[in-house]
Amino acid sequence: MKRLLIVLFLILLLVSCNTTGPDNPVPPKRVLMIARPEGADTLEFTQGISTLPGSENKIQIMWHKPRIEENIKSFKIFRSMDQAGLINYNLYFTLGVNNPGNPDTIFTDLNVEIGTTYHYFITAVNNDNLESDPSDTVSFKLLAKATLLDPQNGIEITQRGAVTFHWQRDYTPPYYIIRIEEYYTDTFHPLVYVHKIFNTVYDPEQAYTLSGSKAEEILTDGKSYRWRIDSVEDPEIPVDNPLVKIYAESQSQYFTFKIRWSGK
C-alpha cells in the first residue's frame, strides 16, 4: 500500500508540473517567418521579406499567424544595421494584435535608406506578458529605383506593332524585371507578363521591346495596363553569418497605358 501511495504521488506531481494555466504559464512558441521562395521576384505575389512599388522606400516583412490558443497580444520587431546581422539589435517597433487597419502578421518599415542592409527578427508576447524565443533573421537591402520613361503614364498606344519600354537608372544592377499587369482597379491587377532581363549593357538608359506578335498576344485592344521595372541583385550570404541571406531589390512606381490599336 505504501508503494502504491508513492507511485500515485509521483504521478500527481508529474501531472501538476506539466499543467499549463494561470499558476504555471508558458511562453509563446517561436514566431515562424514566411520564407521568401525561389524566384519570388517573378511571381505574381511576393511572399516573405520584400520591398514595395512606388516612390517611397519601404521594406515589408511577413510571418505566420499564431494559433488562437497562444493568446498573443503583440509582436516585437527587432532591427539591426550591422553588416552581417550578428549584433546591435534594438527593439524597433511593437505591433499590437488586432489594431484596426493594421494586419497582425505584416510589418512595413518606412524608415529605411537606399543601399543600407537591414536585419529583422520578431518575438511574440502573450496575455501573461511572456515572450517567445526570437524568430529566424530576415535581411534586405534596398536598391535605387528605376525611373520610368516610355510608355508615358496615362498614354494610349494606337499604333500596331512592337511596344518598347524605356527606363533610366544610374548604377545599373545585374538584373531588371519588367512586369505588365492588366489594370482594373488599384486592388485588382492580374499579372499578364513578367520577364527577367540580364543586364549586358550597363548604361543608364535601358529599353526592352515586345515584338509585334508578342505585344498582340498579351495586350488586348481597349484594355488598360500598368507596368513597372524592378532592379535586382542576386541574394548574398554574409561571410560572417552564413545563416543569413540578404535580398537586394527595388520596385519602381507604376505607369499606366491603354491599348487603342489603329483600325479597330
N, C-alpha and C positions, 0 to 999 in steps of 0.2 A: 504493500500500500504506500509505503514511504517513497519507493522508487517511482510509482505511478504519479504521486503528487509532484515529485521533482520534474518529471517529464512534462506534466501539464503546465507547471510554472514556466519552464523554458519555452514552451510553445506560445504561451501568452506573452512572454517577454519579446519573442521574435515578431509576433503579430503587431504588438504595440510599437516596436521600432520601425516597422515598415509602413505604418499607417500615416497617411498624409491628412492634414487638416489644420485648423487654427492652432492647435498645440504643437504641430510638427510640420510647418510649411516647407515646401521645397522650391528652389529657384526655377524659373522657366527653362525650357530647353533652348539650346543654342540656335540662334537665328540662321536660317538657311538662305543664302543669297541665290538669286536666279542667275544661272550661268549664261554667259554670252555664247551662243552656238557658233560652230564653224560657218563661215560665210554669212554672218549676221548682217554685214553691211550691204548685202544684195537681197535680203529678204524683204517682204512687204512690211512686216512689223518687226522691229528690232527688240529683242529681249536682253535683259542684263544691262550692264553699265554702258552708257552711250551719251552722245550729245544730242541736241535738238536743232531743227532747222530754224532759220530766222536771223535777224540782225544781232540779237543778244547772245552773249556767251553763257552757256549752260552745260552742266553735267547732271545726268539723271542716273540714279541707282535704284534697283528693284530687288525685293526679296519676297519669299513665300509667306503667305498669311499663316499665322499660327492657328492651332486648334482653339475652339471656343473655350474649352475647359482649362486652357492655360491662363485665362483671366489676365491677359496683357493689357496694361493701361497706357504704356508709352514705349517708344523706341528711342534709344540714344545713338546718335550718329557721331562717330569719332573721325577726325580728319588729320592727315599729315602731309606735309610737302617735302619730307625727306626724300632724297633722290631714289633710294632703294625701298622706301616704305618700311623701314625697320624700327624707326624711333620717332619721337616728337609727335605723338598722337595727343590731341586735346579733344575734350567734349565740344563738339561744334554746334549741335542742334538737338533738341529734344522734341520728338514728334508725338503728340498725344493721339491716342487711338480714337477714331470716330469724330474727329473735329469736322465740323461742317465744311464741305467742299475740299477736304484735304485727305487724299487716299492714305490708308494706313500703311501700305507697303510700297510706296514710291516716294522718293525724296529728290527734289531738283535743287541743285546748288547753283545759285545765281552769282556768287561772289568768287568768280574764277577768272583767270587770265590766260591769254594765248601763250603757248609754249611752256607752261608750268605743269608738272605732273602732280596729280592729286591722288592720295590713297585714302580709302574709307573702310571702316568696319563698323558693325552695329551690335548693340546689345538690346535685349528686351527686359522690361521691368513689369512685374505683375502687381496685383492689388495689395499684396503683402509687402511691397517695396523691395522685393528680392530681385536681383539682377542676374541675367544669364551670362554664360561664358561668351567671349567675343566670337563673332562670325568670322568666316574667311575674309581676307582683304581683297578689295577690288580696286583697280587703278586705271586712270585715264589721263591723257594729255590732249588738250585742245590745240588744233592746228588753225592757222589763219583761214578765213573763209574765202571762197571764190566769189568774185563779183560777176554777176550775170550781165551779158550784153545783148545778144540776139538769140531767139526772137524776143523783142522787147515786151515788157509787161503790158498785157491787155490787147496785143495786136491781133488782127485777123490775117491768116495766111490764105491767100486767094489763088495762088499760082500752083498748079500741079507740078510734081517733080520732087527732087531731093529737098530735104529740110536740113539746114546746117545750124548747129547750136554753137554760139561763141561765148567765151567767158575769159576772165583775166584773174591771175593770181601770182603775186611775187613769191619767190622762194618755193618753186613748184614741188609738189610731193611726188613720190614714186607712182601713185595711182590716183586716177579720178574715177568717179562713178556717176554716170548720168542716169537720172530717174525721171520717167514720164508717167504721170498719173492722170486718169480721166477725172475731170473735176465736176462734181455735182454740187457739193457744199464743202465748207471747211472741215466738216466731220466725216464726209463720205467722199473718198477719192481713191478708188481702186488702182493699183499699180498695173500699167499696161506694158511697160518696157523698162528694163534695167540692164546696164552694160558696164562692166569694169574695164577701164582703159589703162593699159600700161603706158606710162609717160615716157616715150622715147625722145621727145623733143622738149627740152626743158626751157621753153620760152614763156614769158608772162602771158602772152596771148595764146589761147588754146581754142581748138574747134573740133567738133565731132559731127559727121554727116550721116544722116539716114538716107539711103538710096531712095529713088522714086518708088520702086516696088515695095521696099520696106516701110516707107512712110505711109503708103496707101494701105498696107497690111495692118498697121497698128493705129492709124489715125483715121477717124471717120468724119465725113463731111457733116457739118452742122453741130459738131460736138466741141466742148471746151476741154482744155487740158492744162496741166501745170507741170513745170519742170524745175529741177534743181541739180546742183553739182556738189558732190561730196569729195573732199580731199582726204586721202587715206595713206597711212604708213602701215607696214607690217607690224604686228604686235612684237614688243620687245620684252625680254625677261632680264631683269637686273642681275648682274653677276653676283652681287652681294645677297640677293634674295631670290633664289631660283623658284620659289613657290608663287611668286607674283608675276603676272603677265600684264604689261602695260599696253593698252589700246590707244591709238592716236588717230584722231579723225576730226573733221569739221563738216558741217552741213550748211550750205548756203540758204538764203531765203528762196522762196518760190516766185517764179514768173508764170503768169497765165497767158494762154493764147487760144484762139478759136480757129477751126478749120472751115473755110468757105471756098472749096475748090471752084475755080472758074469753070463756067459752062454748066453748072448744076442749077 
